[in-house]
């Protein structure tokens, strides 16, 4: 089963929940940190990577001798990754390339071939009883989605795969949740939390994905969140209490279940409710 943990905004507790779910499932879980621009699940695990793998995409390479300066490659590139300035002056911007391959058949002189270009890496760890795979986009590369797609290929059919999503509702979040069997939306009982929860629910509705809500830092004043979820027929699956003990533990690098082990029963109940065996 594939479960994505997402939210409309940062700081609601996606990583907290993702780690707690993985710890609850233990060896049955594989956690994939899809927040590849700022991954942080590994910060709560005392474990160095077992191995690393490069993430690469195919990009064009130009044979300057065969190039006829026709500019066909630049005209066909919808992403403006190629600029033809004439006199064998072809400028290529790999950070804009989407690896569509359209420039290869467009070149009448066969002056283009594909080569591999590194954009990030995957890191594999094992700690706290479960497996963690972290995606990391290289500094300066502007697109997270290709790394997320490569990372999601590491999901295993015999595990419960947990996808810790980037915050927000933009392309990286959509790439993470797409194809999930269930999405857990983590929110907080604040006006900002409710506003961004609405955006996230709208996104999942457009993707036709099932979802439920976890309210983090619940303080007994989450009536607006409850009313919204009731109106949209979205279940509130769990509330994590506002707790100084949890906050202090988190700030010192402890996981939620290290600070509040009694919550493990709640996570077990939540997993059973959404169909995880």
N, C-alpha and C positions, 0 to 999 in steps of 0.2 A: 504494500500500500504506500502511496506517495502523499505526504502531508506537507503543505506549505504553511509557514508561520509568517504572517505579514502584518502590516499596519499602514495607515495613511500618513503617519509622521514618524520621525525618529524619536528615540528616547522613551518609547512606551513600554519596552521590556521584551522585545522579540527574542533577543539573545538569551535573556533570563529564562523565558519559557522554552525555547528550543533546547537549551542545555538540560533543563529539568525533564523534558519529555525523553530526551536521549538517555539520561541517567535512569529514568524509570524503566525504560525498555531494555537497557543494558545491551547484551550481545545481539539482541534482535534488531537493533537500530543502526542506521548509518546516517550521520548528520552531515549535511552538505552546506557549508557557509557560502551562500550565494551573494552576500554583500561584498562583492569582489573589490570594490574601490576602497573599502574600509572594513575588512573582516576582523572580527574580534572574539569569536568563539574560542579560539586557541589561547587567548589570554587567560582563560579560567581553567586551563588544563596544564598540568606540569608535565609536558611531554614535547620532545623535539620531533620533527618530522621523521617518519620511517623512510620515506622516499619523496622525491620531487619529480614532477613531469612538466615539460614545457608545453605551453599552449601556443599553437601557431595557426596562422591563416595563410592562404595562398594569395600572392600579389603579383602583378606583372613586372617583368624585367625586360628592358628595351635593348635591342641590338642596334646601336647607333649607325653601324655601317649599312645595314639593310633598310633603315628607315628612309622613307621618301618625303617626309614632311607633309604628308597629305592631311594630317589632323583628324583622321577618322576616329582614332582612339579617344581623343578628347571630346569629340562631338557625341559619341555614344555613352560617355560616362555621365550618368545622372547625378553623381555625387561630387563632381568637380575635383576628383583626385588626380586628373591628368590635365595639364595645360600645354598646348602646342604653340610655341612661339616662332616656329619656322627655323630654317637653317640648322636642322638637326638639334634644335633646342626643345627637348621634351622635358617638362618638369613633372615629377611624380611625387605625390604627397601620401605616403603609406598610411598615415593616421586617418585619412579620409576614405580609404579604400574599403569597400564592403565585400570584396572577394566574389563579385557576381560573375566574373569571367567574360563579361561582354566585350571587352576590348580585344580579346584574342581573335575571335572570328571577324571582328570589324577591320582588322589590319590587313590590307590587300597584299602587303609584301612579306607577311609572315615574320615581322620583326619583333614580335612579342612572345614571350614564353612565361609560364608561371614558376615562381619560386616561393619557398616558405619563409614567412616573416614572423618572428616571435612577438607575442603581445602580452604574455603573462605566464603564470605557472600554477600548478596544483600541488598542494602539500597534503600528505597522508599521515595521520596520527592515530594512535590508539591509547585511550586513557579513560579513567572513571567507568570502565566496563563497556565502552562503546567505541565505534570508529568515527573519526572526523576527517572529512576531506574539505580543504579550504581552497577557494579560488582567489588568486591575487592578480589583478591587472597591473601591467608594468607602468611605472611612473611616466606620464606624458602621453600615454595612449588614451584617447578620449572615449572609447566605446566599451562599456561593460558587457553588453549582450553576448558577443562572441565567446568571452571567457565563461559566462554563465551557461551557455549552451554546451560547451565542452565539459564543464563541471557536472552538469546534469546527466551526462552519459555515464558517470560513475555510479549512478543509482543501481542497486542490486535487486533482482527479482525476488530473492529469498529473504529480504530485509524490509523493515519499515523505514522508508527513506524520509528524512525530515529536511525540508528545504528552508533554511533561514534566509528570508527575503530581504533585499534592500528596502529602505523606507520609501514611502510615497506611492504614487500610482503611475509613474512613468515607465518607459520601455524596460528597464532592468527588473522592476517588480513584475510586469506582465510576463516577461520571459521566464521568470522564476515560477510563478503560479500556474502558467499554462500547462495543461495536462495533469494537474494534481487531482487526486481523488477527493481531497477535502482541504479547505483553507481555514486555518485558525487566525482570526483577526484579534490582535492584542491592542487594547485601547486603555484610556485612563478617564476617570470621571471629571473631566474639565471641558470647558467650551472648545478649546483647541482639539482635544481628543475626540469629541463628538463630531466636530466639523470634518476632521480628516477621516474618521470612521465612515461617515456618509460617502465621501469620495471613494474610499476603498470598496465599500459595498456596491456602489454604482459600477465600478470597474469589474468586480467579480460577476455582477449580474449580466453585464455585456458579454463576459466570457462564458456564461452559463456554468458557473462553478458553485458547488455547495460550500457553505461557510457557517461558522459559529464564532462567538465572541468570548474572549477572556478579558475580564476587567482587572487591570493591574492597579496596585495602590488604591484599592477600594476603601472608601472611608465612610460609607453609609449615606453619601450624598450624590449617588449616581442615578437619580431618578430620570434625568433627561436621556441618558444612555439607555436605560431600561425601556422608556417609552418609545424611543426610536426603534430599538430591536423588536419590541412587541408589534409596532406598526408595520415593520418589514418582514415579520414572521421569521426572525433570525434568533436562534437560541443563544442565551448567555450560558455558557457551559461551565464557567468557573470564575470565582473572584479570588484574587490574591490580596490579602489585607495590607493596608498601609501599616508599615511596621518599622520602627527605628532599628530593631535588631537586624532585619533583612537589609535595610539601607546601609548600615554600618558594615555588615559582612560583605555586601556587594562592593562597597568602596575599597575594601581591602583585598579584593580579588577572589572572594568566596562565591561558589555557586548557590543558587536558591535552596536546593535541598540540603546543602551543608548548613545553611542558616536556619532553615525551617523543615527538618526531615518529616514532620507530621503531614506536610502537604503532599507527600508521595502517594498517599491513599487517594487524594483528590485527583491527582494526575492519572492514576490507574483507573479511576471511575470515568474520567473524561475520555481516555483512550478507548475504553470498552463502549462508551456511548456512541462514539463516531465509527465504531466497527473494527478497531484494531484488535487482533487476536493474539 
